[in-house]
Amino acid sequence: MREALAALGPWFAVGQPEPDGDWQPLAALLTSDGPLADRVDAVRAALGGDRVPVRVAASVAQLGLVARLVAPAFGAALLDRRVPALDQAWWQPGVGGPMPLALSDGALAGAAHEDLAQAFTVRVLEGPVRDLVELTAAMSVSRRVLWGNVASALNGAVTMLGRARPELAADAGRLAGALLDRPVLRGTATGLVGVDFRRRSCCLLYRLAPAGARSLCGDCVIVPL
């Protein structure tokens, strides 16, 4: 499974936690505002320092983290009908590119499910992802924005997976569509994932554009139709 996920791209890849590395339990990042605040500070510094509003850095940091959680779980669901135990994951600090993520063999194997949308909702969206949303919301970021970030991350996973494995694109679109219809994500976006997806909120990244310029993500609600 590790090799198959890695073949989908770096956002899907998961390593093995190494005792002599600087791996930290993901649970600490998702249950304490200390590690998350440190990461937001690092993202803020990378984006421009004091000129960057904290809530903008928090939204950008959360988007990167949630994309890193959603992609491998979504990939595993499509490839093997299994949802990894992300609550047992490990991560390494550092800003720039996909966050290093690791799972033991047992946690990566997860459990097989017939109803993938239900399993993914319970084990991912209503688990680690919700924890991350709630912690980030305490940094004055709207939950509407944060759940929109989750929808955007899901669309990104579908798009990347479809490019790497075109034969799985249709199945990926169906699973993502089912997830976007779940109460936790319902109303966060319009259109079809991987096709004409458009979120109904903004990740706030546009706030960093120079005066007079517009810097928008491709799926942003502000992009003209």
Backbone bond lengths (Angstrom), bond angles and torsions (degrees), N, CA, C in turn:
res aa  C-N    CA-C-N  psi(-1)  N-CA   C-N-CA  omega(-1)  CA-C   N-CA-C  phi
1 M - - - 1.459 - - 1.534 111.76 -
2 R 1.333 117.06 -37.73 1.467 119.24 -179.90 1.524 110.98 -59.02
3 E 1.325 115.80 -45.28 1.455 119.34 -178.30 1.529 110.81 -65.13
4 A 1.326 116.76 -40.27 1.464 120.73 -179.36 1.520 111.08 -65.87
5 L 1.328 117.26 -39.05 1.463 120.38 178.06 1.526 110.57 -68.52
6 A 1.317 117.02 -44.33 1.460 120.62 179.86 1.522 111.20 -59.86
7 A 1.330 116.88 -33.08 1.456 120.68 -179.84 1.520 112.30 -67.68
8 L 1.333 116.77 -18.92 1.460 120.66 177.72 1.524 112.15 -78.71
9 G 1.330 117.07 -18.56 1.452 121.06 179.98 1.517 111.95 132.67
10 P 1.333 118.16 166.33 1.464 122.03 -174.44 1.525 114.99 -63.92
11 W 1.317 118.67 -24.22 1.461 120.19 178.87 1.524 111.73 -73.86
12 F 1.328 117.08 -18.28 1.465 121.46 -179.49 1.529 111.83 -96.08
13 A 1.304 117.63 -20.19 1.464 121.55 -171.98 1.530 112.51 -68.16
14 V 1.313 116.21 142.11 1.466 121.95 174.36 1.520 108.68 -133.09
15 G 1.324 115.36 136.98 1.452 120.24 -179.40 1.517 111.86 -99.87
16 Q 1.321 114.71 -170.31 1.452 122.48 175.13 1.520 108.08 -102.44
17 P 1.335 119.06 130.93 1.468 119.65 176.26 1.524 110.17 -64.38
18 E 1.320 116.57 131.68 1.459 121.63 -178.31 1.526 109.54 -111.68
19 P 1.338 117.23 127.82 1.466 120.77 -175.55 1.519 113.44 -61.52
20 D 1.339 118.13 -26.08 1.454 119.36 -178.08 1.535 112.16 -96.52
21 G 1.323 117.50 7.70 1.458 120.65 177.57 1.521 110.61 -95.32
22 D 1.342 116.47 -175.78 1.462 119.30 179.34 1.530 110.49 -98.53
23 W 1.327 115.86 37.43 1.454 120.84 178.30 1.523 110.74 -68.55
24 Q 1.321 115.46 140.96 1.459 121.97 178.08 1.520 108.75 -127.61
25 P 1.344 117.99 146.98 1.468 119.37 -179.82 1.527 110.88 -65.83
26 L 1.311 116.53 131.97 1.454 120.56 179.03 1.517 110.97 -61.22
27 A 1.319 117.01 -30.35 1.461 120.70 -179.37 1.525 111.56 -56.49
28 A 1.339 117.11 -35.00 1.465 120.07 179.40 1.522 111.15 -67.40
29 L 1.325 116.27 -36.49 1.460 120.61 178.74 1.524 110.89 -68.49
30 L 1.329 116.46 -31.51 1.462 120.71 -173.92 1.519 113.62 -94.04
31 T 1.316 117.97 -5.73 1.464 119.90 -177.70 1.516 113.53 -123.91
32 S 1.319 117.87 0.71 1.460 121.27 179.34 1.519 109.35 -137.65
33 D 1.329 115.92 136.89 1.464 118.53 -178.63 1.526 112.35 -76.36
34 G 1.347 118.37 -11.09 1.458 120.77 -179.45 1.518 113.22 -63.85
35 P 1.361 118.71 -60.39 1.465 119.95 179.05 1.525 112.68 -60.24
36 L 1.320 117.44 -37.11 1.460 119.62 179.59 1.523 110.38 -67.68
37 A 1.322 116.72 -42.12 1.469 119.98 178.15 1.519 110.76 -61.31
38 D 1.326 117.22 -39.37 1.460 120.55 177.59 1.524 110.57 -62.22
39 R 1.326 116.54 -40.45 1.462 119.51 180.00 1.533 110.52 -69.20
40 V 1.315 117.14 -40.05 1.462 120.15 177.32 1.520 109.93 -61.50
41 D 1.323 117.14 -40.93 1.475 120.85 177.51 1.524 110.40 -61.25
42 A 1.327 116.64 -41.34 1.467 120.15 -179.71 1.523 110.80 -66.61
43 V 1.321 116.70 -41.50 1.469 120.55 177.57 1.519 110.04 -64.84
44 R 1.324 116.26 -41.87 1.472 120.34 179.17 1.519 110.81 -60.22
45 A 1.315 117.01 -43.52 1.466 120.67 178.93 1.526 110.53 -63.24
46 A 1.335 116.62 -40.61 1.461 120.50 -179.44 1.528 111.52 -67.69
47 L 1.325 116.70 -30.36 1.466 120.91 -178.00 1.525 113.77 -83.90
48 G 1.342 116.87 -15.44 1.462 117.74 -179.73 1.505 115.75 146.28
49 G 1.328 117.33 1.14 1.454 119.96 175.06 1.517 114.51 76.75
50 D 1.313 115.80 -138.44 1.461 121.30 -170.85 1.522 114.07 -62.04
51 R 1.307 117.45 -22.89 1.473 119.01 -179.43 1.527 111.97 -73.68
52 V 1.319 117.20 -12.34 1.463 122.03 -177.80 1.526 109.89 -91.86
53 P 1.328 118.85 120.55 1.466 120.71 176.20 1.526 110.72 -58.20
54 V 1.323 115.80 139.67 1.461 120.14 -177.22 1.528 111.01 -58.18
55 R 1.326 117.60 -40.49 1.459 118.65 -177.01 1.528 111.96 -68.11
56 V 1.333 117.52 -27.53 1.461 120.18 175.26 1.523 109.61 -68.86
57 A 1.326 116.56 -46.27 1.468 120.56 178.19 1.528 110.47 -62.47
58 A 1.334 116.54 -37.32 1.466 119.90 179.74 1.523 110.80 -65.50
59 S 1.332 117.17 -41.86 1.464 120.34 178.36 1.522 111.20 -64.46
60 V 1.326 116.99 -44.42 1.466 120.85 -179.75 1.531 110.24 -64.16
61 A 1.337 116.70 -41.79 1.465 120.45 178.88 1.524 110.52 -63.61
62 Q 1.329 116.94 -43.90 1.463 120.33 179.89 1.518 111.43 -64.29
63 L 1.332 117.12 -39.34 1.461 120.44 178.92 1.530 110.86 -61.38
64 G 1.327 116.66 -43.48 1.459 120.05 178.90 1.517 112.28 -65.03
65 L 1.333 116.20 -40.82 1.462 120.19 -179.63 1.522 111.64 -67.78
66 V 1.333 115.52 -45.38 1.458 117.91 -176.78 1.525 110.78 -68.85
67 A 1.325 117.76 -33.09 1.467 120.00 175.94 1.524 110.43 -63.20
68 R 1.324 115.35 -36.04 1.470 120.03 -179.27 1.518 111.63 -71.62
69 L 1.330 117.45 -27.77 1.460 120.86 177.56 1.526 111.51 -82.00
70 V 1.324 115.71 -42.37 1.461 120.24 -175.36 1.525 112.02 -67.88
71 A 1.344 117.17 -43.32 1.467 119.88 -172.28 1.531 113.51 -58.91
72 P 1.340 120.62 -54.94 1.472 118.10 -177.80 1.524 112.86 -65.97
73 A 1.333 117.07 -34.86 1.464 119.16 178.54 1.527 110.30 -66.22
74 F 1.323 116.53 -41.09 1.460 121.07 178.88 1.534 110.23 -67.05
75 G 1.328 116.12 -42.06 1.460 120.03 178.84 1.521 111.83 -61.86
76 A 1.324 116.54 -43.93 1.462 120.16 179.69 1.525 110.85 -64.31
77 A 1.324 116.48 -37.85 1.461 120.43 178.95 1.524 110.73 -62.54
78 L 1.322 116.34 -42.15 1.471 119.99 -179.56 1.523 111.91 -72.07
79 L 1.316 116.68 -39.62 1.458 120.17 -174.44 1.523 113.52 -78.11
80 D 1.336 116.71 -34.43 1.466 118.74 -170.48 1.522 113.74 -139.76
81 R 1.338 116.70 9.13 1.470 121.83 -178.57 1.517 112.01 55.02
82 R 1.311 116.57 34.72 1.458 122.40 178.00 1.523 110.06 -126.23
83 V 1.326 115.63 145.04 1.463 120.96 177.96 1.525 108.13 -114.05
84 P 1.337 118.07 113.81 1.470 121.10 -177.76 1.529 112.34 -60.17
85 A 1.311 115.58 157.09 1.467 121.98 176.98 1.526 108.40 -85.91
86 L 1.325 116.64 82.75 1.462 120.82 -176.10 1.531 112.79 -65.31
87 D 1.334 116.69 -22.76 1.466 118.35 178.41 1.524 111.65 -66.85
88 Q 1.339 116.82 -11.27 1.464 120.87 177.61 1.530 112.11 -104.39
89 A 1.329 116.72 11.79 1.464 120.84 -176.75 1.522 111.97 -76.48
90 W 1.328 114.43 164.86 1.461 123.25 175.94 1.528 107.94 -125.93
91 W 1.329 116.33 153.08 1.461 119.89 -179.21 1.525 109.58 -141.19
92 Q 1.323 115.21 164.01 1.459 121.59 176.31 1.533 109.17 -122.19
93 P 1.332 116.99 136.59 1.465 120.12 177.17 1.530 110.47 -64.23
94 G 1.308 114.77 162.72 1.456 120.04 179.89 1.512 109.36 134.80
95 V 1.321 116.37 140.21 1.456 121.84 -177.60 1.524 108.69 -115.11
96 G 1.321 115.71 138.04 1.463 120.57 -179.77 1.513 110.24 118.75
97 G 1.323 116.67 108.63 1.454 120.52 -178.06 1.516 111.07 79.82
98 P 1.333 116.96 179.97 1.464 120.85 -179.43 1.533 111.67 -62.06
99 M 1.316 116.73 134.72 1.457 121.47 177.92 1.525 109.94 -62.65
100 P 1.342 118.46 132.03 1.466 119.75 175.60 1.528 110.56 -58.86
101 L 1.316 116.55 128.71 1.463 122.55 -177.41 1.521 108.08 -131.32
102 A 1.323 116.82 138.81 1.462 120.72 -178.24 1.518 110.62 -136.49
103 L 1.319 114.60 147.12 1.464 122.26 177.29 1.518 108.73 -140.15
104 S 1.314 116.02 140.99 1.461 119.17 172.92 1.526 108.74 -66.39
105 D 1.322 116.75 166.09 1.465 120.10 179.68 1.529 111.22 -58.52
106 G 1.341 115.89 -41.38 1.460 119.82 -178.61 1.524 112.15 -66.70
107 A 1.331 116.59 -42.57 1.459 120.08 -179.83 1.524 111.05 -68.63
108 L 1.325 116.85 -35.40 1.460 120.44 178.92 1.517 110.90 -68.95
109 A 1.318 116.90 -38.31 1.469 120.32 -179.95 1.515 111.23 -63.33
110 G 1.342 116.96 -35.36 1.459 119.91 178.86 1.516 111.53 56.20
111 A 1.329 115.45 -144.57 1.452 121.30 -179.73 1.518 109.55 -133.64
112 A 1.321 116.32 145.12 1.461 120.86 178.98 1.527 109.72 -77.67
113 H 1.321 116.36 144.18 1.467 120.88 -177.49 1.517 110.48 -139.14
114 E 1.313 115.81 142.43 1.458 120.90 173.10 1.525 110.31 -78.05
115 D 1.337 115.71 -45.18 1.465 120.91 -179.85 1.524 108.31 -95.44
116 L 1.326 116.56 88.70 1.459 120.93 -175.37 1.523 112.06 -64.97
117 A 1.322 117.58 -39.15 1.459 119.86 -178.88 1.528 110.44 -62.06
118 Q 1.324 116.83 -42.21 1.465 119.99 179.14 1.530 110.47 -66.62
119 A 1.318 117.11 -45.19 1.458 120.54 -179.47 1.518 111.29 -63.19
120 F 1.331 117.16 -43.77 1.459 121.08 179.68 1.524 110.53 -64.37
121 T 1.320 116.85 -39.46 1.462 120.50 178.46 1.518 111.08 -60.93
122 V 1.321 116.17 -48.78 1.465 120.67 -176.53 1.528 111.84 -70.46
123 R 1.333 117.42 -46.11 1.458 121.00 -171.31 1.534 113.45 -84.74
124 V 1.328 116.98 -20.83 1.470 119.50 -177.28 1.531 111.31 -118.45
125 L 1.326 116.67 -62.73 1.467 119.54 -174.37 1.522 112.84 -65.42
126 E 1.333 116.53 -42.47 1.461 119.63 -179.01 1.525 111.75 -93.50
127 G 1.328 116.15 6.75 1.459 121.42 177.44 1.514 110.93 -111.33
128 P 1.334 118.30 -110.30 1.466 121.19 -177.15 1.523 113.91 -57.81
129 V 1.332 117.77 -37.28 1.463 119.55 -178.09 1.524 111.00 -66.31
130 R 1.331 117.73 -44.55 1.462 119.72 177.73 1.522 110.96 -62.20
131 D 1.326 117.23 -40.86 1.471 120.28 177.90 1.524 110.43 -57.55
132 L 1.328 116.37 -43.22 1.459 120.93 -179.60 1.524 111.09 -67.06
133 V 1.322 116.99 -40.14 1.468 120.64 177.55 1.520 110.32 -60.47
134 E 1.309 117.34 -46.74 1.463 120.44 -176.49 1.524 112.10 -66.40
135 L 1.336 117.11 -40.26 1.463 119.42 178.03 1.522 111.17 -64.60
136 T 1.322 116.71 -41.30 1.458 120.53 -178.32 1.522 111.03 -71.96
137 A 1.321 117.60 -32.58 1.463 120.90 178.10 1.522 111.10 -60.69
138 A 1.325 116.99 -29.12 1.465 120.64 178.42 1.522 112.17 -68.83
139 M 1.337 117.49 -9.87 1.463 122.20 177.43 1.527 111.06 -97.64
140 S 1.321 115.32 27.99 1.475 122.75 175.98 1.526 112.71 67.45
141 V 1.326 116.78 33.00 1.453 121.15 174.92 1.525 107.73 -109.07
142 S 1.319 116.74 131.35 1.456 121.95 -179.16 1.526 111.53 -61.26
143 R 1.318 115.81 137.22 1.464 119.41 175.35 1.522 110.78 -63.08
144 R 1.310 117.67 -29.69 1.465 120.63 176.66 1.526 109.83 -61.06
145 V 1.325 116.86 -42.83 1.461 121.38 176.70 1.523 110.43 -64.80
146 L 1.323 116.60 -44.71 1.464 120.87 -175.00 1.524 112.32 -67.72
147 W 1.332 118.23 -40.77 1.464 119.35 176.42 1.520 110.28 -72.15
148 G 1.342 116.81 -28.48 1.461 119.40 172.04 1.514 110.94 -63.72
149 N 1.334 116.55 -36.69 1.457 120.64 175.36 1.526 111.14 -61.71
150 V 1.329 116.11 -38.22 1.466 120.24 178.40 1.525 110.02 -63.97
151 A 1.334 116.17 -45.37 1.472 119.96 178.31 1.523 110.41 -60.91
152 S 1.325 116.84 -40.86 1.463 121.32 179.29 1.526 110.73 -64.37
153 A 1.328 116.53 -40.02 1.465 120.62 177.83 1.525 110.81 -63.93
154 L 1.313 116.48 -38.37 1.464 120.60 177.95 1.524 110.39 -64.79
155 N 1.316 116.64 -43.48 1.462 120.43 177.29 1.527 110.55 -62.04
156 G 1.318 116.88 -40.02 1.459 120.38 177.89 1.515 112.07 -62.62
157 A 1.334 116.49 -40.44 1.467 120.36 179.20 1.527 110.44 -64.01
158 V 1.327 116.31 -42.79 1.466 120.10 179.37 1.527 110.44 -63.05
159 T 1.323 116.60 -43.61 1.464 121.02 -178.58 1.525 111.26 -62.82
160 M 1.339 116.58 -47.18 1.460 120.20 -179.76 1.522 111.70 -65.95
161 L 1.329 116.55 -41.03 1.458 119.95 -179.79 1.529 110.69 -65.08
162 G 1.329 116.11 -39.63 1.457 119.84 179.67 1.515 112.85 -64.63
163 R 1.332 116.54 -33.06 1.462 119.53 178.03 1.524 110.97 -72.22
164 A 1.334 116.44 -38.25 1.462 120.12 -178.24 1.526 112.30 -77.52
165 R 1.331 116.02 -36.58 1.470 121.09 -177.74 1.526 108.77 -134.45
166 P 1.326 117.43 78.72 1.473 120.50 -176.71 1.524 113.71 -54.11
167 E 1.326 117.09 -30.62 1.462 119.70 -178.05 1.526 112.40 -69.15
168 L 1.353 116.91 -14.76 1.467 121.21 178.89 1.528 112.45 -100.21
169 A 1.328 116.99 -1.52 1.466 120.42 -173.94 1.530 112.50 -59.70
170 A 1.326 116.95 -43.36 1.462 119.84 -178.05 1.530 111.06 -65.06
171 D 1.341 116.77 -44.53 1.466 120.14 178.25 1.520 110.88 -63.78
172 A 1.335 116.45 -39.33 1.459 120.18 178.93 1.524 110.82 -63.11
173 G 1.321 116.45 -42.06 1.452 120.36 178.63 1.514 112.47 -63.21
174 R 1.331 116.67 -39.93 1.468 119.87 179.64 1.519 111.39 -66.44
175 L 1.346 116.72 -43.87 1.462 119.44 -179.88 1.527 110.16 -64.96
176 A 1.313 116.99 -44.05 1.465 119.97 179.68 1.524 110.86 -63.50
177 G 1.323 116.89 -39.56 1.459 119.93 177.69 1.519 111.52 -61.30
178 A 1.335 116.15 -40.30 1.464 120.00 177.80 1.525 111.24 -65.12
179 L 1.328 116.55 -36.99 1.465 120.57 179.40 1.528 111.01 -68.85
180 L 1.320 116.75 -39.82 1.469 120.08 179.87 1.523 111.71 -69.01
181 D 1.323 116.69 -16.09 1.462 120.29 177.42 1.519 112.37 -91.88
182 R 1.315 117.08 -3.72 1.462 120.42 175.74 1.529 109.31 -72.11
183 P 1.343 118.47 149.24 1.461 120.44 -176.91 1.516 114.24 -51.74
184 V 1.326 117.58 -36.67 1.457 120.65 -175.79 1.530 112.33 -65.91
185 L 1.337 117.84 -27.58 1.466 121.48 -178.82 1.524 113.76 -116.05
186 R 1.301 116.57 -5.82 1.464 119.49 -176.36 1.536 110.78 -60.02
187 G 1.315 116.15 131.60 1.462 120.90 178.30 1.512 114.35 88.26
188 T 1.335 117.82 1.23 1.469 119.88 -178.90 1.518 112.95 -82.76
189 A 1.344 117.39 -15.66 1.464 119.53 -174.77 1.518 110.53 -155.80
190 T 1.325 114.77 167.57 1.460 122.04 173.68 1.529 108.34 -127.58
191 G 1.319 116.70 167.62 1.457 120.65 178.16 1.511 112.37 80.28
192 L 1.324 114.61 -173.67 1.451 121.90 -178.40 1.522 110.01 -103.46
193 V 1.328 116.41 134.20 1.461 120.10 178.43 1.518 109.20 -60.70
194 G 1.319 115.44 140.08 1.453 120.62 179.32 1.510 114.43 75.86
195 V 1.345 117.52 -2.07 1.457 120.82 -177.58 1.527 110.29 -124.88
196 D 1.346 116.86 -77.77 1.458 120.69 -179.95 1.523 110.70 -128.42
197 F 1.315 115.72 36.97 1.454 122.48 -179.07 1.531 111.14 -58.89
198 R 1.321 115.88 136.60 1.469 121.67 175.42 1.529 108.49 -143.31
199 R 1.298 117.24 118.71 1.450 120.03 178.72 1.528 110.46 -73.80
200 R 1.317 116.73 160.47 1.455 121.71 -177.58 1.532 112.05 -104.04
201 S 1.300 116.16 15.78 1.462 121.27 176.04 1.521 107.55 -145.22
202 C 1.320 116.49 175.15 1.469 120.91 -178.26 1.517 109.66 -121.50
203 C 1.324 116.56 139.72 1.471 120.77 -178.80 1.528 112.38 -74.89
204 L 1.334 117.82 -5.13 1.472 125.38 177.01 1.520 113.71 83.01
205 L 1.326 117.85 0.72 1.458 119.90 -178.49 1.529 112.07 -61.94
206 Y 1.320 116.88 -26.47 1.470 119.91 -179.83 1.519 112.01 -60.47
207 R 1.336 116.61 -22.29 1.471 120.75 -179.07 1.526 112.04 -65.03
208 L 1.314 117.39 -14.95 1.462 120.69 -178.12 1.524 112.86 -92.97
209 A 1.322 117.52 -5.48 1.463 120.44 -178.74 1.522 110.14 -67.23
210 P 1.350 118.27 145.08 1.463 121.36 176.57 1.522 110.61 -59.30
211 A 1.312 116.35 156.43 1.460 121.37 -179.76 1.519 110.20 -53.90
212 G 1.324 115.51 130.06 1.455 120.59 177.86 1.513 114.02 87.17
213 A 1.317 117.36 -9.50 1.466 120.37 -179.47 1.525 109.57 -102.45
214 R 1.318 116.18 159.98 1.458 121.28 175.97 1.523 108.48 -124.03
215 S 1.311 115.80 121.37 1.455 121.25 178.98 1.520 107.23 -122.29
216 L 1.330 116.16 102.61 1.448 120.78 -174.30 1.518 110.98 -124.73
217 C 1.329 115.38 147.00 1.456 120.13 175.01 1.526 108.54 -75.01
218 G 1.311 117.36 156.35 1.450 121.28 -176.68 1.514 114.45 -63.43
219 D 1.357 117.24 -26.98 1.462 119.46 -178.69 1.522 112.89 -102.34
220 C 1.337 117.20 13.83 1.461 121.15 -173.42 1.529 112.04 -69.68
221 V 1.313 115.62 145.70 1.455 121.47 177.21 1.524 111.77 -63.93
222 I 1.338 117.68 -21.05 1.470 121.42 -177.72 1.527 112.14 -82.20
223 V 1.331 117.70 -19.72 1.461 120.87 -178.65 1.525 108.92 -63.10
224 P 1.353 118.26 128.82 1.464 120.07 179.49 1.523 111.18 -61.54
225 L 1.321 115.47 143.51 1.459 120.52 177.31 1.517 110.43 -74.71
